[in-house]
């Protein structure tokens, strides 16, 4: 489970948040899809959260609470099956798994962001107005998709669940630029899979189906930066690395060349750093996954589809590797140990103050 060819002193100290990415909407017999685990560098569980609503992905807040999205609904609407990344709610539970806050919407999906104000921003789907569907280009056509297509909406709510800001993709995106990959169907347009609120309050968003990363000016809703259509292929987890650089996991889903991590300069729109493996050993991540730069300059990469996470140093050497032991049956009965993302929190993170670990 753990691979450590290098010295332990080269590994970034901390605890990893692991959440098995279980089946779409139904509870599993082993109930593993209800748990989130905090593990140490030896793979030992030091803390666990549990929710009957199911846990699909979460982050550890500075106060020690877990903010997470739950299991998906049975369907998005009558006769409309759930899409990958669906959830029924976003919940906040305390260190002892007691509910603190919940926001329910069966069209929730993929990602959320807790702002310093205490507000929460997240992704939801909404049907695109029928009159606009024909303006969306690309994708594999079907008769149904001429009448129903879902688009991405960013929504921000306060602690009482009141909507304080909302952004609808079809009101701001350029139809000529945001073209669906020809292999993907037209049941949904952009399939956003990550959001990141920048220090200036603008919002960085990854749009999987159109292979684009954009920055939205929050004040106006305008798209003030976009990049990726000729470089990316179904990327995930776009975050701000520094004031002028963006970090992205490029899954390269259809090209069978292995995934890569890239750093993009916002001003020049050039790739200034790339990692795709060493010694001709590519790493696979055809869907899901994440990448974080750690405090000592190392990188933590999650191969979501493979149920793995590994840490590399600046030279690309693997220092630490973890394979999730949590296998959950999907709707077809096949076992999967997939992970949406993995995050590591330093030992001095405020969430751990006064807490019992293991």
N, C-alpha and C positions, 0 to 999 in steps of 0.2 A: 504493500500500500504506500509506503513512504520510500522514496529514492533520494539518497543524499550522497552524491559523489564528492561534494566539496566539504569544506569545514563548516561546522555549525555556526561559527562566528560570522560567516558570510550571509547567513539566512536572516531575513528580517524578522525580529521577534514579534510575536503577537498571537492572536486567536483568530481562527477562520470561521466565518458564518456559512454553514452548509445547509441548504434546504432542498431535499429531494423533489424534483420536478415531476410530480405524479401524473395520473391520468387526467383527462380533461375536466370531467364534472362529477363522477361518481366516487364515493368513498371506497377505499380498498379494504380487502379483508384483513390485511395486516396493519392497517391504520397508519402506515409509515408516511402517508401524504399529509398527516396532521402535525408533523413535527418539524422543528427547526433546531439545528445543533450548532453549538459553539465548540470547536475542536482546537486542540493545541497542535504543535508542529509534529507530534508523534502520532497524530490521528486519534487521540483519546478525547472522548466527549467530556467537556468541562461544565457544560450547562445545556439545558434543553427547554424549549418552549413547546406548547401544545395548544391546538385549537380545533374544535370539532368542525369548524367551517372549512378546514383544510388550509394548508399554507403552500403557496406556489413560488413566492419570491419575497424577500424582505431585507430591511436594513436595520442596523442597531443604532438607535438614537443616542445622543449624548447623555440622556437621563437614565439609560439602561432599558428603556422600553423597546419593543420590537414593532416596527411599522411594516406591514406586509399586505400583499393581496392574497385573496382566498381562492378556493376551488371555483371553477366556472359554473355558470348556470346550465340547465339542461339544454337550452336553446337561446338564441339571441331574440328570436321572434317566432311566431307560428310558422312552421315549415322552413325555418332558417337555422341550420346547425351551428354550433359554436365554432369559432375560428381558433387556431393556435394562439395562445397568449391570453385567452379570455379569463375573466374573474368576475365573481358576483359582488365583491366588496373590497374595500381597503379597511384594515383593522389595525388598531394600536393596542397591544397587550403589554402589561408590565412584566417585570422580571419573573414573577410567579405565574405568568400566563393569565392574569385577570384582565378582562376587557376594560379598556380605558376610553376608546373612541372607535366609531365605525361610520363609514359612508358606503351606502349600498347603491349599486347601479349595475344591472346585468350586462351592460355594454362596456364596462371597464375592461382595460386590457394592458398588458405588458409593464408599464412603468409609472412611477410616481416620484415626487420630490417634495420633501418637507422644507418649507422656507423658514427663515429666521423669525418671521412674524408669527409663526405658528400655523399659518395657512398651509394647505396641501394642494399641489398641482398634480394632475394625472391625465392619462389618456383615456378617451372613450370613443366608441364608434357611433355614428349616426348615419341614417340613410341619406345619400346625396339626392337633392331634388331631381326628379325624373327629367326635367328639362335640361339639366346640365350633364347627365350621364354620357350623352353622345360626344361631349367635348373632351372627355377623358380618352387619351390615346393609348394604344398598346394592349398587351394581354391577349390571352386566348379567348376568343369571343364565344358567347352562347346566347340563346334566346332569352333565358332568364335574366342575364346581366344587363339587358337593355331596359329592364323594368325596375331592377333593384341592385344598387351598388352602395356599399358602405364607405364612408370617408372618415378621416381622423379629426377629432376635436380635442383641443387642450382645454381643460377646465381647472379653475382654482377655486377652492372653497375655504371658508374660515372654520374655526373650531366648532361652530354650530351647524356646519354643513351648508351654509348660505353661499351661493355662487357669487363671487366677486370679480371674476374675469373669465372670459371664454374666447376661444379662437377656433374658427371653423375653416378647415383646409381649403375647401372649394371656393371660399370667399377671397382667398389671398394667393394661392399657388398659381403658377404659370402652367397652363395646360400643355404648352409646347415643350416645356422643360421636364415636367413630371410625367414621364411616359412609363407605363407598366412594362416590366420585363415580359417578352413574348411568350415565355414558358409558364408564367403565372396566369391564373384565371382572373376574370374581371368581377368577381364577387365583392372585392374591396379594392380601393385605389392604392393608397400609398403604404399602408401597413406600417405605421410608425412603431418603433420598438424601443426607443429610449428618449428621455427628455432630461435636460440638465439646465438649471437656472443659473445663469452667469452672474458675476458680481455686479454688473450694471443692470440687472433684472431682465436682460434679454434672454431668450430661450433657445438653446441648442437642441435640435431634434434630428434623429436618424429615421429616414424613410426607406424601409427595406425594399418594397416592391419597385421603387423607381431608382434605387441605387444612388440616393442623394442624402447629403447632410446639409441642413439649413440652419440659419440663425434668424429668429423672429424678433423684431423690435417690439417689445411688449406694449409700449405706449400707443403705437399705431396699428400693430398687427402685420405690418409690412415684412416681407422676406428681404432682409438686407444683405444676406450672404448665402450662396449655395455652391455646392461642389460635389463631384463624385461620379457623374453619369458615365464617364469614360474610364474611370479608375476603379470604382467599387463594384462589388457584386454581393448584394444582400447582407450588408454590414450590420453590426450590432454595437451597442454601448459606446456612443460618441460622447466624450467628456472634454472639458477644458483642461489642458495640461498646464498652460501658463497663459498670460494675457493675450498671446498671439499664436498659440498652437493648440491644435485639437488632436486628441488621441482616439483612435478607432480600431475596433476589431473587424477586419475585412474577411468575411467567411468564405468568399469565392465559391459559392454553393454549387454552381453548375459547371465550373471549369476543371474540376478534379485536379487542381494543382496544389491543394492544401491551403490552409488559411494563413493569414499574416496579420501582424500588428503594424500600424502605420501612424506616424506623426505628420500632420499637415500644417504648414505655415498659413495662417489666415490671410495675410497680406499678399503673398506671392502665389498662393494656392498650389504650392509645390510640396511634394512629399520630401521631408527632410530626414526621416529615419524610418527604417523598415526592419522587421524581424519576421522570418518565415521558417525558422528552424536552422540548425547548424549541421554541417557535414552531410548535406543533401538529405537530411531527415526532416521531412515536412511534418507539420502537425495539422491534424484534421479537426475542423469545426464547421461542418456544413450548415448547422443552424444553432442559434442561441450562443451563449458565451459572453465573456467580458475581459477587460484588461484594466489594471490599476497600476500606477507607478507608486512604489513604496517609498518610505521615508529615507532609506539609504541608497536610493537610486536603482534598486532592483525592480523587476516587473512581475506582477502576479497575473497569470493568464488562465482563464477558464475555458476549457474545451467542452462547452455545454452538452453537445450531442453525444460526447464520449464519456461523460460523467467524470471528467478529470480536471485537475488544476495543477499548475506547476509554476515555480518561481525561477526566473533567470537573472543573471547579473548583466552588467552593461555590455559584456562581450558575447552574450547569448548562451552562456553555459548554464545548464540546468543544475540547480542547487537543491531543489525540493520538489517532490511530486506526490500527489494524492489522487486516489481513485475511490469514488464513492462506493461504499459497500451496501447502499440502500437501493435495492431493486424492487420496483413497483410495477405490477401488471397494468398494461394499458387496456383500452376497450377491446382489443383483439386477443387479449390474454398474454401478449408478449411482455417479457420483463425488460425494464429499462432503468438504468441508474443515472439518467440525464439530470443536468443541473442548468438552471437558467443563468445564474451568475454565482461567483464566489468573491467575497470581500474579506480582507484581513484588517483587524483593528489592533493598534499598538497596545502594549501592556499598560501604558499609562493613560489610556483612553478613559474619559470621565465616566463612561457607563459602568466601568468595573469598580469604581470607588465604593468601598464598604460592602462589596458583594462576595458571596461564597462561590468559588469556582472549583468544581469537582470535589 
